[in-house]
Amino acid sequence: MKRYFAILDIESTGGAYNKEGITEIAIHKFDGNQVVDYFQSLINPERAIQEFVVKLTGISNKMLQNAPKFYEVAKRIIEITEDCVIVAHNTSFDYRILKLEFDRLGYDFTKDTLCTVELSQKLIPEADSHSLGKLVKALGIAVSNRHRATGDAQATLELFKILLQKDSKQEILKSLIKKNEHFHLSQKQIDLINNLSEEAGIFYLYGKEDNLIYTGQSKNIKTTLSKKFASQSKKDVSLQKKTKNIIEQLISNELYRNIKFLHETEGRFKNKELKKNTSEKQEDLLLEKHKAFLLIEKENSSSQKYVYFIKNKELKYFGLCKLNYQISKIEILQKNLIKIEQDLVVYGQLIEQKFKENPEKYEIQLLED
């Protein structure tokens, strides 16, 4: 029997994990050579759309008032996906949302799936990024209506054609087809995710014996962990099974968050470096200009100050201080800050990067040698 591919993209309301609804869907039925069927529709999710999703997609609650509800298009989706492998960019999200809507109708929608993120990681390993937007740009794929189902499904289709062409032996396609026997988490794990913040910070996953099993950082903790707990990669599935508790530390300041994360996980990042800007001259670099100095960034909404103590081009201490007295007395400052035991090249690169982006945010206080 001939195998078809249902290449799709879904936009959702956002919100609590497994509480979302579909707002738009686009599906290309592809036989490996050409599109043989196509379906697209806005969908009334019968629930409110999160504000950040409205800003991202442009789809508002008002736009969907007269759109069909999911049960009204469900039969058409079943028909167009018959005998198909589901293909999407981050399939764990799109397939979960689609399956969730069918579950609400009491229908078992179970399909094999392929993820173009994973395929592109295997077949285009040299790409700087495997996000859809950056991949299509790098590959010269024309795309419009980004962050809408129509545009993203079309972009995924064109990307999939390239990936099929590269996979001449068909080995990767065969190995990455998943049976999707589980998209289920325990209620406790779902509650853990739903209680997370949609803010930036560092998160810590703990196992059965309250042992730390994973540390991560994100600009949106809830979104990042929702994806990780929907993923079917062996590594993530193993992490899902082991996780019994999640602790988050909200840190809005990006430089401080990045350095704190790297400091706490430096065993895994000993050789990590950012991409170097070859146009930079040594005399233009902040760390080259001064032998010993403090780089201070004041928190806009409070008296807190982020302080980075740099000497001989290396980050020696970093942390938060509230009082000028603490900063003016070096011996006191050192006691308040976190000591760097092993300098990493990436610390200095992060500092240089953030300082160049907005030097007005920072104060430089020179120290005596």
Protein Blocks (a to p, Z undefined) as FASTA:
>chain_A
ZZdddddddddebhaehiaccfbdcddddehjaccbdcdddddehiacdfklmmmnopaf
klmmmgccfklmmmmmmmmmgoiacddehjllmmmmmmmmmmmnopacddddddfklmmm
mmmmmbmbfcfklmmmmnopacehehiaklmmmmmmmmmmmmmmmmmnommmmmmpcfkl
accdcfklmmmmmmpccbddddddddfkopafbdcddfblklmmmmmmmpccfklmmmmm
mpmbdcddddfblklmmmmmmmmmmmmmmmgccdddfkbcfklpmklmpmbdcdddddfk
bmbdcddddeehiafbgcddfbfklmmmmklmmmmmccdfbdcfklmmmmmmmmmmmmml
pccddddZZ
